[in-house]
Amino acid sequence: MFSHSSTLSDGVSFIRITSGPRFSDSYFARARSKGVSVAVVSFCFLVGIVILAGCNSEDSSTGRSIAGEKTAYDVLKEIDLQANKVANAFQSISIVKGDIVAQYIQNSLELVYSLLGNFKNGSIVVPMNINFKEQEIHHILSDSGAKAIIIDMERLPIVKNILGKLPDLKHIILVDGNG
């Protein structure tokens, strides 16, 4: 799940996450098509949407309903498996109980996996609004003492611009969503 890409200035490791085979795109597209604003739902509701969408989805190539082919248990099992992978990956890069991990990514299954992985690992989550810019991100990361940040490509330049001012930040974990 994690692949070390390089080391940035000041010894900060830059890590890329790929989530492997994905079913998240169709789940969230279906939720959006039903008029659900994924950006404003609570974490529990977000997981509920994923479960419901996973149990009542369509085959994108044929448009045929595959309702009933996946149960809520199957979807939760997949979420739990991915969250365990994230928790184990955190341990492999020395993120342990009590360490602070900032979340600076859009609502997605990768966010769900990451949050649950944090909870399983015992690390502390610092959620950040994806619309924040350099000043706000710098303040949150320096004030929290975050050891790692989970980020997507769109927001990576913002963090790179302030990296020299963040002595506690040791890992940038890039979620690219490509398997």
Backbone as CSV, one residue per row, in Angstrom:
resi,resn,N_x,N_y,N_z,CA_x,CA_y,CA_z,C_x,C_y,C_z
1,MET,0.815,-1.185,0.000,0.000,0.000,0.000,0.866,1.258,0.000
2,PHE,1.932,1.338,0.812,2.828,2.479,0.796,4.028,2.116,-0.058
3,SER,4.520,3.078,-0.797,5.780,2.882,-1.493,6.594,4.146,-1.288
4,HIS,7.765,4.012,-0.697,8.599,5.175,-0.446,9.095,5.717,-1.772
5,SER,8.836,6.994,-2.022,9.223,7.590,-3.285,10.549,8.326,-3.186
6,SER,10.713,9.136,-2.151,11.941,9.915,-2.045,12.000,10.595,-0.688
7,THR,13.082,11.291,-0.473,13.224,12.096,0.731,13.331,13.543,0.296
8,LEU,12.519,14.396,0.900,12.529,15.812,0.582,13.520,16.522,1.492
9,SER,13.573,17.838,1.396,14.496,18.616,2.221,14.256,18.346,3.698
10,ASP,15.282,18.515,4.466,15.228,18.338,5.922,14.848,16.924,6.345
11,GLY,15.085,15.931,5.489,14.860,14.542,5.844,13.409,14.119,5.908
12,VAL,12.479,14.905,5.346,11.067,14.540,5.339,10.856,13.495,4.254
13,SER,10.254,12.359,4.622,10.020,11.325,3.624,8.742,11.618,2.861
14,PHE,8.793,11.348,1.578,7.656,11.539,0.684,7.187,10.156,0.286
15,ILE,5.952,9.807,0.646,5.439,8.452,0.483,4.193,8.507,-0.386
16,ARG,4.078,7.560,-1.313,2.904,7.494,-2.182,2.053,6.306,-1.750
17,ILE,0.740,6.541,-1.629,-0.215,5.481,-1.314,-0.994,5.169,-2.583
18,THR,-1.129,3.908,-2.858,-2.087,3.496,-3.882,-3.053,2.547,-3.200
19,SER,-4.298,2.652,-3.564,-5.301,1.889,-2.839,-5.613,0.546,-3.479
20,GLY,-4.942,0.208,-4.559,-5.209,-1.069,-5.204,-6.516,-1.023,-5.955
21,PRO,-7.095,-2.165,-6.229,-8.371,-2.184,-6.948,-9.390,-1.341,-6.217
22,ARG,-10.076,-0.496,-6.956,-10.956,0.474,-6.327,-12.408,0.200,-6.637
23,PHE,-13.221,0.440,-5.639,-14.637,0.469,-5.893,-15.204,1.794,-5.431
24,SER,-14.351,2.685,-4.932,-14.827,3.932,-4.342,-15.415,4.894,-5.355
25,ASP,-14.852,4.978,-6.545,-15.344,5.948,-7.506,-16.814,5.742,-7.805
26,SER,-17.207,4.498,-8.047,-18.611,4.240,-8.377,-19.508,4.507,-7.162
27,TYR,-19.015,4.241,-5.961,-19.823,4.468,-4.766,-20.132,5.944,-4.587
28,PHE,-19.086,6.766,-4.678,-19.294,8.188,-4.446,-20.009,8.845,-5.613
29,ALA,-19.782,8.378,-6.835,-20.524,8.901,-7.983,-22.011,8.618,-7.807
30,ARG,-22.320,7.423,-7.332,-23.727,7.062,-7.110,-24.332,7.931,-6.013
31,ALA,-23.588,8.163,-4.942,-24.103,9.012,-3.858,-24.369,10.423,-4.387
32,ARG,-23.427,10.952,-5.177,-23.612,12.290,-5.741,-24.814,12.323,-6.686
33,SER,-24.993,11.259,-7.488,-26.110,11.236,-8.430,-27.459,11.211,-7.713
34,LYS,-27.460,10.762,-6.481,-28.687,10.735,-5.677,-28.903,12.067,-4.960
35,GLY,-28.014,13.047,-5.226,-28.161,14.355,-4.608,-27.522,14.460,-3.238
36,VAL,-26.731,13.490,-2.836,-26.080,13.524,-1.534,-24.802,14.347,-1.656
37,SER,-24.661,15.356,-0.845,-23.449,16.162,-0.851,-22.439,15.500,0.075
38,VAL,-21.514,14.770,-0.508,-20.539,14.018,0.274,-19.647,14.959,1.074
39,ALA,-19.509,16.197,0.610,-18.627,17.150,1.291,-19.154,17.572,2.656
40,VAL,-20.453,17.432,2.910,-20.990,17.922,4.174,-21.488,16.822,5.102
41,VAL,-21.307,15.599,4.725,-21.804,14.527,5.590,-20.820,14.236,6.710
42,SER,-21.339,13.722,7.802,-20.471,13.340,8.901,-19.738,12.055,8.538
43,PHE,-18.706,11.735,9.285,-17.926,10.540,9.015,-18.793,9.285,9.044
44,CYS,-19.651,9.154,10.036,-20.505,7.964,10.128,-21.469,7.886,8.959
45,PHE,-22.026,9.011,8.576,-22.934,9.021,7.452,-22.181,8.685,6.167
46,LEU,-20.945,9.166,6.070,-20.119,8.859,4.907,-19.896,7.357,4.791
47,VAL,-19.583,6.708,5.886,-19.417,5.254,5.866,-20.741,4.585,5.517
48,GLY,-21.846,5.111,6.026,-23.158,4.568,5.689,-23.458,4.661,4.204
49,ILE,-23.099,5.770,3.587,-23.290,5.932,2.144,-22.481,4.887,1.392
50,VAL,-21.243,4.709,1.834,-20.387,3.723,1.177,-21.015,2.336,1.259
51,ILE,-21.523,1.997,2.417,-22.131,0.676,2.592,-23.367,0.538,1.711
52,LEU,-24.235,1.532,1.747,-25.451,1.463,0.935,-25.141,1.436,-0.550
53,ALA,-24.210,2.283,-0.972,-23.857,2.318,-2.391,-23.199,1.009,-2.805
54,GLY,-22.416,0.431,-1.920,-21.756,-0.831,-2.239,-22.720,-1.988,-2.367
55,CYS,-23.795,-1.908,-1.651,-24.790,-2.987,-1.704,-25.789,-2.788,-2.824
56,ASN,-25.876,-1.587,-3.362,-26.874,-1.276,-4.384,-26.233,-0.539,-5.544
57,SER,-25.274,-1.158,-6.197,-24.582,-0.477,-7.273,-24.885,-1.107,-8.615
58,GLU,-24.363,-0.456,-9.657,-24.556,-0.944,-11.008,-23.223,-1.303,-11.610
59,ASP,-23.238,-2.236,-12.517,-22.063,-2.553,-13.319,-21.906,-1.411,-14.309
60,SER,-20.801,-0.653,-14.225,-20.641,0.527,-15.064,-20.549,0.189,-16.543
61,SER,-20.110,-1.006,-16.891,-19.979,-1.353,-18.307,-21.313,-1.742,-18.931
62,THR,-22.225,-2.290,-18.142,-23.500,-2.748,-18.704,-24.684,-1.958,-18.193
63,GLY,-24.510,-1.233,-17.086,-25.622,-0.516,-16.491,-26.579,-1.435,-15.745
64,ARG,-26.248,-2.717,-15.683,-27.084,-3.713,-15.019,-26.937,-3.573,-13.505
65,SER,-28.040,-3.608,-12.806,-28.020,-3.528,-11.355,-27.384,-4.794,-10.790
66,ILE,-26.491,-4.602,-9.832,-25.893,-5.750,-9.154,-26.287,-5.743,-7.678
67,ALA,-27.455,-5.166,-7.417,-27.951,-5.100,-6.038,-28.010,-6.499,-5.454
68,GLY,-27.561,-6.623,-4.250,-27.622,-7.909,-3.578,-26.383,-8.756,-3.788
69,GLU,-25.524,-8.381,-4.732,-24.317,-9.175,-4.953,-23.254,-8.882,-3.901
70,LYS,-23.322,-7.701,-3.286,-22.444,-7.367,-2.168,-23.335,-7.051,-0.977
71,THR,-22.979,-7.587,0.144,-23.740,-7.295,1.356,-23.029,-6.192,2.124
72,ALA,-23.712,-5.617,3.086,-23.093,-4.614,3.946,-21.866,-5.210,4.637
73,TYR,-21.963,-6.489,4.997,-20.831,-7.171,5.617,-19.623,-7.168,4.683
74,ASP,-19.843,-7.459,3.388,-18.742,-7.469,2.416,-18.069,-6.103,2.328
75,VAL,-18.888,-5.061,2.288,-18.348,-3.706,2.179,-17.582,-3.342,3.449
76,LEU,-18.161,-3.628,4.618,-17.465,-3.336,5.880,-16.179,-4.142,6.009
77,LYS,-16.203,-5.376,5.547,-15.011,-6.221,5.582,-13.888,-5.595,4.745
78,GLU,-14.240,-5.085,3.557,-13.251,-4.424,2.699,-12.709,-3.155,3.354
79,ILE,-13.587,-2.365,3.955,-13.155,-1.151,4.648,-12.211,-1.509,5.786
80,ASP,-12.561,-2.535,6.561,-11.728,-2.965,7.680,-10.363,-3.468,7.193
81,LEU,-10.357,-4.218,6.115,-9.101,-4.724,5.544,-8.194,-3.569,5.126
82,GLN,-8.758,-2.591,4.438,-7.958,-1.445,3.991,-7.481,-0.607,5.185
83,ALA,-8.330,-0.436,6.190,-7.936,0.314,7.390,-6.802,-0.394,8.120
84,ASN,-6.840,-1.726,8.172,-5.741,-2.482,8.779,-4.442,-2.269,8.008
85,LYS,-4.531,-2.234,6.685,-3.336,-1.991,5.873,-2.745,-0.618,6.174
86,VAL,-3.612,0.371,6.316,-3.136,1.724,6.645,-2.489,1.735,8.024
87,ALA,-3.139,1.121,9.022,-2.578,1.091,10.384,-1.217,0.400,10.394
88,ASN,-1.102,-0.707,9.673,0.180,-1.414,9.597,1.233,-0.596,8.866
89,ALA,0.810,0.102,7.821,1.746,0.956,7.080,2.239,2.103,7.967
90,PHE,1.339,2.675,8.776,1.757,3.718,9.715,2.827,3.181,10.661
91,GLN,2.591,1.994,11.194,3.577,1.382,12.098,4.920,1.207,11.400
92,SER,4.879,0.832,10.112,6.124,0.581,9.374,6.953,1.844,9.173
93,ILE,6.328,3.007,9.257,7.093,4.259,9.135,7.171,4.986,10.485
94,SER,6.996,4.215,11.549,7.161,4.702,12.929,6.139,5.747,13.355
95,ILE,4.943,5.665,12.827,3.844,6.478,13.348,3.136,5.586,14.362
96,VAL,3.198,6.000,15.623,2.700,5.164,16.711,1.625,5.902,17.507
97,LYS,1.078,5.207,18.486,0.042,5.777,19.343,0.503,7.128,19.895
98,GLY,-0.361,8.125,19.743,-0.062,9.463,20.246,0.562,10.386,19.217
99,ASP,1.104,9.844,18.126,1.645,10.699,17.068,0.493,11.398,16.351
100,ILE,0.770,12.551,15.793,-0.263,13.358,15.156,-0.148,13.237,13.643
101,VAL,-1.279,12.921,13.009,-1.343,12.772,11.556,-2.417,13.722,11.032
102,ALA,-2.024,14.639,10.154,-2.963,15.581,9.556,-3.599,14.962,8.317
103,GLN,-4.863,15.236,8.116,-5.620,14.745,6.959,-5.982,15.943,6.091
104,TYR,-5.411,16.013,4.895,-5.646,17.153,3.997,-6.044,16.625,2.619
105,ILE,-7.103,15.795,2.602,-7.592,15.209,1.357,-9.111,15.320,1.288
106,GLN,-9.621,15.188,0.077,-11.061,15.241,-0.144,-11.759,14.043,0.479
107,ASN,-13.064,14.172,0.665,-13.855,13.035,1.122,-13.781,11.938,0.072
108,SER,-13.365,10.769,0.492,-13.180,9.634,-0.411,-13.024,8.393,0.445
109,LEU,-12.973,7.257,-0.197,-12.714,6.037,0.565,-11.319,6.063,1.158
110,GLU,-10.368,6.682,0.468,-9.016,6.779,1.027,-9.026,7.552,2.347
111,LEU,-9.868,8.573,2.440,-10.008,9.304,3.700,-10.587,8.393,4.779
112,VAL,-11.603,7.618,4.433,-12.205,6.686,5.393,-11.163,5.676,5.861
113,TYR,-10.426,5.084,4.905,-9.384,4.113,5.261,-8.343,4.752,6.175
114,SER,-7.937,5.965,5.825,-6.915,6.656,6.601,-7.393,6.966,8.014
115,LEU,-8.610,7.484,8.136,-9.146,7.796,9.467,-9.239,6.540,10.330
116,LEU,-9.807,5.489,9.763,-9.925,4.251,10.532,-8.553,3.665,10.851
117,GLY,-7.606,3.778,9.909,-6.236,3.327,10.162,-5.603,4.098,11.307
118,ASN,-5.871,5.408,11.364,-5.392,6.226,12.479,-5.988,5.753,13.788
119,PHE,-7.295,5.524,13.786,-7.960,5.089,15.017,-7.393,3.754,15.490
120,LYS,-7.187,2.828,14.568,-6.648,1.509,14.927,-5.214,1.619,15.433
121,ASN,-4.460,2.545,14.879,-3.064,2.733,15.238,-2.901,3.523,16.537
122,GLY,-3.926,4.279,16.895,-3.838,5.108,18.099,-3.252,6.477,17.850
123,SER,-3.000,6.799,16.584,-2.480,8.134,16.273,-3.635,9.138,16.305
124,ILE,-3.271,10.386,16.482,-4.239,11.464,16.640,-4.483,12.112,15.274
125,VAL,-5.739,12.286,14.931,-6.112,12.856,13.641,-6.301,14.365,13.760
126,VAL,-5.715,15.092,12.818,-5.955,16.524,12.682,-6.594,16.732,11.314
127,PRO,-7.921,16.901,11.280,-8.576,17.119,9.989,-8.351,18.554,9.524
128,MET,-8.193,18.711,8.216,-7.993,20.054,7.663,-8.927,20.264,6.476
129,ASN,-9.498,21.435,6.407,-10.384,21.802,5.318,-9.583,21.851,4.020
130,ILE,-10.088,21.202,2.966,-9.344,21.146,1.706,-9.261,22.497,1.011
131,ASN,-10.017,23.477,1.468,-9.965,24.806,0.869,-8.935,25.717,1.535
132,PHE,-8.317,25.256,2.609,-7.302,26.067,3.274,-6.081,26.237,2.377
133,LYS,-5.427,27.380,2.523,-4.224,27.695,1.755,-3.014,27.699,2.694
134,GLU,-1.894,28.165,2.199,-0.622,28.058,2.923,-0.661,28.584,4.351
135,GLN,-1.199,29.773,4.564,-1.181,30.374,5.899,-1.922,29.499,6.913
136,GLU,-3.119,29.050,6.545,-3.902,28.224,7.463,-3.246,26.864,7.694
137,ILE,-2.752,26.271,6.620,-2.106,24.960,6.731,-0.849,25.062,7.588
138,HIS,-0.058,26.097,7.367,1.147,26.291,8.192,0.778,26.407,9.671
139,HIS,-0.238,27.215,9.963,-0.651,27.398,11.358,-1.097,26.067,11.980
140,ILE,-1.941,25.324,11.276,-2.467,24.065,11.821,-1.341,23.054,12.024
141,LEU,-0.473,22.898,11.020,0.599,21.899,11.120,1.610,22.270,12.187
142,SER,1.983,23.572,12.285,2.958,23.933,13.318,2.357,23.900,14.709
143,ASP,1.113,24.325,14.829,0.467,24.335,16.141,0.216,22.916,16.646
144,SER,-0.131,22.006,15.752,-0.437,20.632,16.170,0.811,19.781,16.363
145,GLY,1.902,20.154,15.702,3.113,19.329,15.758,2.962,18.037,14.977
146,ALA,2.177,18.073,13.895,1.911,16.870,13.098,3.215,16.235,12.608
147,LYS,3.302,14.921,12.802,4.457,14.148,12.343,4.301,13.739,10.879
148,ALA,3.046,13.612,10.436,2.766,13.198,9.060,1.541,13.931,8.550
149,ILE,1.477,14.044,7.233,0.299,14.615,6.597,-0.108,13.708,5.450
150,ILE,-1.398,13.440,5.359,-1.940,12.659,4.250,-2.563,13.668,3.297
151,ILE,-2.133,13.606,2.042,-2.429,14.667,1.094,-2.662,14.089,-0.292
152,ASP,-3.314,14.856,-1.158,-3.468,14.444,-2.551,-2.635,15.370,-3.442
153,MET,-2.541,15.030,-4.711,-1.693,15.781,-5.643,-2.091,17.252,-5.739
154,GLU,-3.373,17.525,-5.678,-3.853,18.901,-5.827,-3.319,19.818,-4.732
155,ARG,-3.176,19.303,-3.523,-2.743,20.125,-2.391,-1.253,19.990,-2.067
156,LEU,-0.574,19.087,-2.734,0.849,18.868,-2.464,1.696,20.129,-2.610
157,PRO,1.524,20.950,-3.651,2.354,22.160,-3.772,2.225,23.109,-2.590
158,ILE,1.046,23.181,-1.988,0.840,24.056,-0.835,1.750,23.628,0.314
159,VAL,1.792,22.331,0.590,2.621,21.827,1.686,4.106,21.945,1.334
160,LYS,4.463,21.671,0.095,5.875,21.795,-0.309,6.382,23.221,-0.112
161,ASN,5.525,24.219,-0.349,5.934,25.620,-0.195,6.253,25.998,1.243
162,ILE,5.666,25.313,2.208,5.881,25.666,3.616,6.685,24.605,4.371
163,LEU,7.169,23.614,3.663,7.855,22.485,4.296,9.030,22.909,5.177
164,GLY,9.795,23.893,4.748,10.951,24.348,5.514,10.601,24.956,6.859
165,LYS,9.354,25.362,7.037,8.900,25.982,8.283,8.233,24.992,9.231
166,LEU,8.290,23.694,8.890,7.591,22.672,9.680,8.568,21.617,10.187
167,PRO,9.278,21.906,11.277,10.307,20.978,11.760,9.765,19.636,12.264
168,ASP,8.515,19.593,12.708,7.956,18.345,13.230,7.489,17.395,12.135
169,LEU,7.206,17.918,10.948,6.660,17.100,9.868,7.741,16.190,9.294
170,LYS,7.536,14.885,9.432,8.519,13.892,8.989,8.084,13.108,7.763
171,HIS,6.758,13.023,7.514,6.250,12.208,6.403,5.146,12.940,5.656
172,ILE,5.270,12.967,4.340,4.179,13.415,3.480,3.667,12.162,2.785
173,ILE,2.428,11.825,3.035,1.839,10.599,2.479,0.858,11.029,1.391
174,LEU,1.213,10.725,0.148,0.430,11.146,-1.005,-0.573,10.067,-1.384
175,VAL,-1.841,10.439,-1.400,-2.898,9.530,-1.833,-3.174,9.861,-3.280
176,ASP,-2.873,8.902,-4.167,-3.128,9.185,-5.579,-4.287,8.382,-6.127
177,GLY,-4.722,7.367,-5.407,-5.909,6.622,-5.815,-5.717,5.712,-7.010
178,ASN,-4.514,5.587,-7.526,-4.281,4.697,-8.671,-3.715,3.381,-8.181
179,GLY,-4.326,2.301,-8.605,-3.893,0.983,-8.149,-2.720,0.449,-8.886
